[in-house]
Amino acid sequence: MKTLIFLVTIILVSPIFGIILADIVGFHEPLDIAAEKVELHDLSKDMNWTPLFNYTIPDLSPEIGYIISGLLGIATILGAGLVFKRRGKQH
């Protein structure tokens, strides 16, 4: 139960660090900066291969999209862990 409370807490505060404070200090992803310096073309403008591009969901605030992305990520990891755990018991 403590782990679940911890996970929910960090998911709920993640927009503070990932969006709000990043905007205040002007943080940009290091790989994005490196790509700009070597003048690489940004393929994300040509194709969007992820349903939650930049952790956003259309028509929702970026903070809510960030939280939903976190919940989906944790659910995916936990789900995969449960599948592997069950498969390990079968052998």
C-alpha positions as CSV (number, residue, x, y, z in Angstrom):
1,M,0.0,0.0,0.0
2,K,2.9,2.4,0.8
3,T,4.3,1.8,-2.7
4,L,0.9,2.6,-4.3
5,I,0.6,5.8,-2.3
6,F,4.2,6.8,-3.3
7,L,3.5,6.1,-7.0
8,V,0.3,8.1,-7.1
9,T,2.0,10.9,-5.2
10,I,4.9,11.2,-7.7
11,I,2.6,10.9,-10.6
12,L,0.5,13.8,-9.3
13,V,3.5,16.1,-8.6
14,S,5.3,15.2,-11.9
15,P,3.7,18.1,-13.8
16,I,5.3,20.5,-11.3
17,F,8.8,19.3,-12.3
18,G,8.1,18.3,-15.9
19,I,6.1,21.3,-17.0
20,I,5.8,24.2,-14.6
21,L,9.4,24.3,-13.3
22,A,10.9,23.3,-16.6
23,D,9.2,26.3,-18.2
24,I,10.3,28.6,-15.4
25,V,14.0,27.7,-15.8
26,G,13.8,27.3,-19.6
27,F,14.8,23.6,-19.5
28,H,15.1,21.8,-22.9
29,E,15.8,18.2,-23.5
30,P,19.6,17.8,-24.0
31,L,19.1,15.6,-27.1
32,D,16.8,18.2,-28.6
33,I,19.5,20.8,-28.0
34,A,22.2,18.6,-29.6
35,A,20.0,17.9,-32.6
36,E,19.4,21.6,-33.2
37,K,23.2,22.2,-33.0
38,V,23.9,19.7,-35.7
39,E,20.8,20.9,-37.7
40,L,19.0,17.5,-37.7
41,H,15.5,17.6,-39.1
42,D,12.7,17.1,-36.5
43,L,10.9,14.0,-37.7
44,S,8.2,14.4,-35.1
45,K,6.6,17.1,-37.2
46,D,6.4,14.6,-40.2
47,M,5.1,11.6,-38.3
48,N,3.6,11.1,-34.9
49,W,4.1,7.5,-33.8
50,T,2.8,7.9,-30.3
51,P,-0.7,8.4,-29.0
52,L,0.5,10.8,-26.3
53,F,2.9,13.0,-28.2
54,N,4.9,15.2,-25.7
55,Y,2.8,13.7,-22.9
56,T,-0.3,15.6,-24.0
57,I,-3.9,14.7,-24.8
58,P,-5.9,16.9,-27.2
59,D,-8.4,19.2,-25.5
60,L,-6.9,18.7,-22.0
61,S,-4.4,20.8,-20.1
62,P,-0.7,19.7,-20.4
63,E,-0.7,18.9,-16.7
64,I,-3.6,16.5,-16.9
65,G,-2.0,14.9,-20.0
66,Y,1.3,14.5,-18.0
67,I,-0.6,12.8,-15.1
68,I,-2.5,10.4,-17.5
69,S,0.7,9.5,-19.3
70,G,2.3,8.7,-15.9
71,L,-0.7,6.5,-14.9
72,L,-0.6,4.7,-18.3
73,G,3.2,4.2,-18.0
74,I,2.9,2.7,-14.5
75,A,0.0,0.5,-15.5
76,T,2.0,-0.8,-18.5
77,I,5.0,-1.7,-16.4
78,L,2.9,-3.3,-13.6
79,G,0.9,-5.2,-16.2
80,A,4.0,-6.5,-17.9
81,G,5.4,-7.5,-14.5
82,L,2.3,-9.5,-13.7
83,V,2.4,-11.3,-17.1
84,F,6.0,-12.2,-16.6
85,K,5.3,-13.3,-13.0
86,R,2.5,-15.6,-14.1
87,R,4.5,-17.0,-17.0
88,G,7.4,-17.8,-14.6
89,K,5.1,-19.8,-12.3
90,Q,3.9,-21.9,-15.3
91,H,7.4,-23.3,-15.9
